[in-house]
Amino acid sequence: MADLKQILSNENIYSGQVNINGINCTVGYIKKFKWSWFATQLNTFIIIGETDQPVNRAVIENFSATCLNYALANNKGWPRGLQSGVGSIAVLMGNKIEGDAIYFAENASKKHWSAFEIPVLLDLEKRLVYKYKSTPIWGTIYFSYFTQTINWLVSKL
């Protein structure tokens, strides 16, 4: 497995360590402002964890929600909602990914005020990535960025 801190550091992305639900995780933080986002700042947290335990819907749903809470609590950008949003990309890697977890990752679209919760699964055994299949209407302007960020990260793993 690639060194996550080095991958993030190579892109000048701040990184740190955190424990989410008993899983040691690497956290990357990206602050980006774009005029094409209607002059908003997006503060994106990429939280990457690996587990040997089977991953079912409850595990990924809880991991994703806890990652979002971490992102909201540690957001250092402009106040959320005032030309600013928070993105939480929760990447959980494992060898035993169950069907209900895949369904959740591909179809989750929980709405949060000025925040995005994006669960991603990486099946290490099959080398498959599971994430949203379609872009939700709310926040649609950010999803090409999220897709690009996820694809870049997965290509490095």
HELIX and SHEET records of a PDB file:
HELIX    1   1 LEU A    4  ASN A   10  1                                   7    
HELIX    2   2 TRP A   35  TRP A   37  5                                   3    
HELIX    3   3 ARG A   57  ASN A   74  1                                  18    
HELIX    4   4 GLY A   99  ASN A  107  1                                   9    
HELIX    5   5 THR A  140  TYR A  142  5                                   3    
HELIX    6   6 PHE A  143  LYS A  156  1                                  14    
SHEET    1   A 6 TYR A  14  ILE A  20  0                                        
SHEET    2   A 6 ILE A  23  LYS A  34 -1                                        
SHEET    3   A 6 THR A  40  GLU A  50 -1                                        
SHEET    4   A 6 SER A  84  GLY A  94  1                                        
SHEET    5   A 6 ALA A 115  ASP A 123  1                                        
SHEET    6   A 6 LEU A 128  TYR A 130 -1                                        
END                                                                             
